[in-house]
Amino acid sequence: MPFDEENNLLLPASTCQSELWPMLLAKALIKVANTNVMSEASGEMGEFSFIHTLTGWIAEIHPLKSINLGKTWDFLQENIPKFTFPDESSKPQTADSSFKDSKNDPAKHEKSPPEVVVCASYYPLQPHHNSFGFGHMANSSECLRQYGLSLLCSHIVLLTRTRACPLELPPKPPPVPQWKLIRPPKEINVLDEPRKLPLSKPEQFIEVASPFLSYSVKSNVDSILELEARKSAQGKQSHGSPLVSIAEREETECREGLEPHAAERTTNKAKSTTGKIEVTTEDRQKDNDDISNDRPKTALEEPLTEDPTILVSPILQETWVDLEDFAKCFQTLLVFHKPQCFPHQIHKSNFKSTVLPKTATGTNCTGSATNFSGSLPLISTVASPESPEVKGTHYLCVDSMQHPQIHILFSALLLWGDTAEEKKEASALCRSAVLTAQTYSWKSLQSELPILTIKTTSSKAAVLNLPPGRHVLSFQTKAALGYHVHLYSKTPFIFGDEETIMSYLTKESARFIEQASSILKALSRVVSSFSDEQDQPTARRILEETHCPQNIHTSLGKGQHQKVFNFAVYNMLCEALGRKLTSKERFALCALTADPSLLTMDPKEPSDTSEAESKPPGSWGDREPTDREVKAVTILQAGFKGHLVREIINASKPGRKENLSASKILSDMWPKVESDAEKHAALLLRYIIDRSESKAELYPCQQDEWTGVSFADYSVPLQETDNSWVLVFREVFLVSKKMLLVPKIYSPIPNCLLHIINNDTGEELDTLFSSVAEHVYQPNKLGYTFVAEAFMPECPPVGAKWRIRLIGSRELLPKLSRQNPLNTFSVKEVRDYYIPFEKNLICRYFVEVTTEVLGTVQFQTSKPDVLIRLSILDQEKEVASNYGKGHVVIPVFCFLANKDSLEQRDEEDKTAGNSDSLSDQHQPPTETMGHKYVVQAEVLQNSWDLDESQLAFIHKQRDLEKNEMRECQPEDLNRSSTTDTPQPHVQQSDTPKAQRKGKGDKEKGKPVTSSKSFSRQQTSLDLTKANWTLRVVSDKGQTESIKVTKDTERQDWIKATKNAWEMAEAGRCAKALQSRLKFCNQLQHQAGDETSTDDTENREPAASRSGPAISLNPSNKKLTNASCSCPSTDYTPFIRRQKDFPALMDSQMEEIQQRERLEKIQTYRLVRDNVLEHQKQQQRNRKFLRTHHPEIYENMKQHRMIFLNACEALSNRQMANIKKEQEALEEAQQAALEKTTPTSAATQQPNKRAKSAGKKK
């Protein structure tokens, strides 16, 4: 236990010195409170509450501000007792003493145990954080001293009562005699300034209870003198307790208002008024012997020594504090709620499985939830130790007709350290734990602003006040090591994960059920009192007030709503009976609703029987009715309608015969409606809301529609594959009606993306942060295709399932085109090295199908930042395309099969290849040729950069391809008309590569010669080089219906041309080879002659260069490049080309070009002449202005003189007018003076006469 230098205990103790539990408990609480990482501004103990730790009461903290004094006063009046005057019949006593007596009475406290305790706290401010803190601290200290408190002895005080009246009743005024009440005089006070009414300050006081009222703080001089005196007399004084012995009942009463650290300060500061607590070695030895006998002795001796005449002074003293001074003295308001008074509670916690070794000093701590007493639901989870923070998402659903109030207690477990350096690191790494609550809806991806935020380093509570209705909130929590969330409420609520909340939101809200039930009850009352003359009008009026919205004021709107309500009742009865109503039942319903229009069939629900009855007889099939017949039918219909309307009106009035029969029919039908009243009431109200023509909200319950959802799940197992990319899901959903839909993916693979394509238009819906946003789906013919792709991780999960959830507004959801979703697909995979070509093409592949195939095309590059454009061409026309960066996919494309067979199409291609005309080979395909799909990928903006090693590898691959093309032996040409072209260096996953064969192979059936060149099919692909991957995905059952082959039309056309030449002229290939060798030898001889004339120094290098260039291997007749000695010059940059194809220049073309040149020259001459003429005209105008400048100047001077003369004349006239006005004014003043002088003289003479007469007297 800690002692000071005076051997005084620094922890609170009880009156019995042998009791150690208060000191041990206080030490443990202080140790726990100091483990939290706190900032300097949070105080000594931070947000740690001792009262909450000891009692479990929820501490709600409200900062006190002078701006919100009105709200604070209203809150205190609602939660703590109010001061009232005692009854006049009771004995005379002061109000304060009567309250104390009543508070000391234990019987009154047992009757009403408190559920809420309100306290206020004050603490020394931190002025170094704010320059204004010095003034605030001075004002607070002065106000506290006025009420007997000290700023240095900071603690919490208990608020017991509020007072809005004087403490004592004002004395009654003396009785006024009756004669004084007759015409009382009015008090008149004449003042120079306007009278101001005195403003009386309202009586607003708060009673504060504290054990430290009127507590004096000693100065430093007194403490030093006392310390010296204690040292001289140490060991001679008795060890007495300074605390007053109080009853156990009073101690328990006051324990709620005191915080443990306040009790600690009470014990330490009480030495100024009483004795001291000194625990010495003798006491410690004595405690071992007397600890078992102290409690029984005190329990036996207390009743004997207790004197009933002596009053025990209470430990808490009260004083009244003005409301304005209350805001100056105290900083926070603490409201403690008793947790046992909340019937609905739930706990949730989440902790890390292990703590980091650096902060936990090498120990692994496993987090688990605390066991709570009672049957409270407790949910605890364990987070991964690899995550830096513990994060969680929880959902709250409240559905109430009243204003729900939910208390949220959020506790966090943060990092701490033992040394100063570790504490600094922990405070830098670990911030406060945060809990944010915001409104949430699964039908929208839009994030709302948080309505509640709690930041704490220990434990903190807040109150969430919500309006009536159904609310869904999302709680986002974050802490360093773990957190615990405790929710209390007197209103039922649901708090849990997504699955729990969404299953509850499929039902109707409480306000919806209440509104529907009230409408059905009012309708049932009308049915029960249908034949009662007195009760039926009242019941109809109540029904109209119940179902008619308050925002409809016009008679037209009310009539339309009444019609919708009548059809809703008709629809509800049909659903309850499970059939359509008979004619009598429909007549009774018309009498109930007083609406004859229900006799006609609803146009939205056509009936087969009505159509059969409306057919005319056979004799009327071929003739048209006459005007007389139409008029007669109209008269009959009007008469019959009038008769029915009169019968319905009579049936709706009680006391009629028709009313009794209709009442009997309704009473027979209504038990089936009341058998499932909640279902039929909801059906009635839902029909009214859906069929209403008003765009505004009819009922308040429609605000809860935003939270209601309906959903359907579709799951498939993940395929086990070695590929990095996999197609997870591809299904077509049919949309029959307009609906709002939000898809949500639950995937064990993090990199999963969903595509939604409108099959009618081929457009893909917009995405928001790799998620499909909410969208209103319109009905279409082919539906919407949902495609999900994913990139498999290095260690894919085994046996995991992928799930998609379609979330809508109500029960209406899209339907799957098949019974079960398909989860197996066939993948045609092609891989090859990247070799740059013209037009930035990466590859071109044919896609041939025998039946209609729904496919997905994906393209991927080894370099992730390459911009790619993937497109699908049909007869060289683009039908689908998409862009990407390192990865691109066309989610859905329907490959259509040709009408003709594939063999016939191949024969047409071969016959076209044997034709001699080159222009025919490049003619665009016509529509009769069917579909010809090509998948091609392009590099955009030269984004695929290659380093030197990759460029060298590409040159090597190009040389190999050229050698393969040149290795065409004459013997092979003579033996077969065509040879198989070596396939591109690709790899396919499912099907072998298809090879196009020549016409000679099919006709003669000779074996195919194999290429002697290097093929990449025999070796694996080097992934370190630049490469790409193309995948075409189809259904598993359509594997053989689709083929993917490389586009080799150019190579096939070259081979077909050579074969055609060889067939037309045998040995042409050998002759061409011989002529080429001869030409190369001539060039070599010319180069040798030129080098022989040079110096001997240059002769050897020339010979070394020319020697290997002309080497010819006679075995294979392979000719190497001989152009090194005589390099060929590229003349194409110097050739003028205006057309893509060359054309013959004849005399007609020359005449046309000459005519065009002459026309251009003529137009240029005309334009030039116009420009020159315009320049000459501008020059003449400038010359004219120069010659006429003096004349213009003289004219300006003349006009200026005229203007000045006119101004001078105007000023002279104005001056003359002013003089005349002044003279007239002087004359008028002089005339007025002359009139006043005679009258003044006349008045002076009588005054003089009167004075003289007075003197004589």
C-alpha angles and dihedrals in degrees: 000000000000118000130183126231089272091059091251121145113247096203129076116266137186128242089265108074093204093063109099101171097088091054094044092048093048092049092050092049093049090049092051092046093053095051091075119095106239135175122238093254094056094073133238097306099023114207094334111128119203094193092055091047094050102037105021091231114150112250113213113190123208120179114229116231130172090229093063098045092122093056091044092052092049091048093051093048090054097047108035130047122274125232113248133177118254119253117274091233092062123085117279112271138137120270094237094055092046091054092049091050091049091047092051090051106098094200093065093051093050091056096058114024110196119252096183127041119190121204137170128215136200130185137174110283125237102235094176089073094053130026091214090058093086094062093043091049092050093050092047093049092049093050092048092052090052090059096042100261132120128221091215092057095059117181140130123278130208119242108215108168145001124222127201096169137052119283094242129038111259113249115262113251115251115263114269117224116247094239090060091057091063109095098337113204119253120237112232119191114182111209132176093222128054114270117253119209111234112245112222117215112235119245105252116156135155123208112228123197121199138149090226101062113136088008112159122216115218122230125238094254093055091048092052093050091047091049091055091049091051092051092053094048097037114143095016098084126083120244105244130169117245094206122100114239108245134180120268091241093058092047092055091047093053095042091080093060097045126077118213095243089052089055088050092055090046091059094045096047099041093083090087094070105027140019127299134259109235121174110194135176091268091056091050090053091044092052091063090061101036103038092092095046102043099078098047091047094051091045091053098039099047096073091048098049096038112112112202092204093062114085116219112225113233119246092229120066123199135217136170117245124194115241095240092048089046090063090049096048102043130048105192138029116219117203115189117199122198107237094208091067092065111084094192117061137150135180130209127178138175127190138174115258092225135013121231111266093232094060098032094049093239099311124120114223121196116210121222137164123263118251109244124203119248129024097303115149109252123191121180129175135186121229126213115270091223094066114091092221138023108246130179141175121210132171131220125202121189123179115178141141091220132056104283118216118196124188113210121198113192120189125181137196111214135180121274137177137209100221128054093250092051091049090052091050091047092050090049096047100035119060127182119296112254133208119184126184122197136164112267140191129181090213093068134049092201113115119227129214115265116260094195133028126182121189118181144154095203120003132331137172134207137177122236113205116193133181121245116285138056118317132181119198132184118219116205112192130186131177139153102243105358147320140215125210121197121185124195127183143150089219121075113254141164123231121180147087129322097272093054096048098043093052088056094048093062088077126078119268124257093249090051092051091046093050093046093047092050091052092048092047091051090048091048090052090054090051093048093048096038094119096037112103095200102041101038098073091049092047092050091049091050091048091052092049090048101051100029111088119237094230093064109087105154122088091230092055092047090050092052092047091049090054091051089049092052092053089047090056090049092050092047092053091049090052093046094050094039092228142060119283122260122236093262093048090048090050090051090050090051089052090049094051096030088227118127091187089081088074089071118077118260107252090219091060109048117194127217093214093054091052091050092049093047093058112108120237120267094258090059096050099092101035137070123228118253124238091255092054092048091050091049092050090049092052092048092049093048092049093047092047091051090049092051093047091052091049092050091049091050091047091053092056116081118239096041126113092238090052092057093051092046091048091052092050092049092048089053093051099041100072089066089054093049092047088078101017098162094053095047093044091053090047090052095050094042090055090051093051095045097046097042116118093206115101093203123085112275099194134019090241090072088076087069092060089085090068098042116099142174122200144180127201128216119185134182130181117251116253119243105233140148094224120105092223124052136176106231106178137008120166139145119236122197119220114203099175139021109279143161111240135180119185119208126191127216104192131165086210113075097209101065126137130190126211125192118195129189102228094204096057102019091230122140119227119245121266130212116209093337090312127102109248124227111283138179105235116213120209115260139168104250099033130219126301118220112204123183123190129182142184111231117229124230092263106034118198115260119231094359123151130221117216136190123195122202109207120196140166100257140352091301108102134155118270127232114246090227134031100252128021117251118241104176123077138176115236125202104199126190125184130182144148119274111252116174115239136178118292089024092277118164099185145336123208134179119229114203123185132183095198135021107291129188106214143177120212121205129180126189135179131206090234110067099207099057116123108227135186115201117192140171117218128198112197087344091304117119112242101165136012142163139184130225147157113243090332132045133170136188099211101203135009128161112221109206122209124234122249093229121068122262093243093057090050091051091052091051090051092050095048089049089051092054093055117109097218112097094196091060090058093062100043112126116253119258128225093259090065091074126218123338111179122198125183113204135173126205135192114233127213093358088281096155104085119186129203125223096269092051091047091052090050090050092051089051092052091049092052090051091052092049091050090050090054093047096046094089109134121206090228090060091048092051092046098050133016094228139009132214115266112234109251122246116270097263140127126223123196103206115018130035119250116274117226127206112230129206127245093254094059092054095046100041099028093217122162119269118248115232121230118251094208127103114277126197092211089077093054132048121258115264103233093195089071125074107279141156138208129216121194129186112190124198136161118290093245093054098057095116094042095070132058129186116201133167120259104251099156093123094052091043091051091051092049093046090052092051091047091050091052091048092050092048093048118020115222094019092128092054092047091051090050093050093048090050092051091049093051091049091051091052091052089049093053092050090052090049092053092052093050093049091065092056127088121284091250091062095040098074097051090047091051091048090051096046097041102071092034092068097039112127125191107217094195096066098013091227114163119209125209108290097175094090092089092045107027115207119238122227108227097175095100089058096050116094111229123181099162136046092235126040118249131197115255108223133167093271092054090048091053091050092050092047091051091050092050092051091050091052091049092049094050090048091052092050092051091047093051091050092051092049092049091051091051092051092051092052090050092053091050092053092049091051091053092051092053094048098046095102092050092050091050093051092050090051091052092052093050090047092054091050090051093049093049091051091050092050092050091050093051092049091053091050092051091050091052091050092052092051091052092051092050092050090050093051092050091051092051092049092051090051092053092052092055095050098049098066094050093051091052091051093053093050094057097060090048092055092049092052092052093050091051091053092053092053092054 
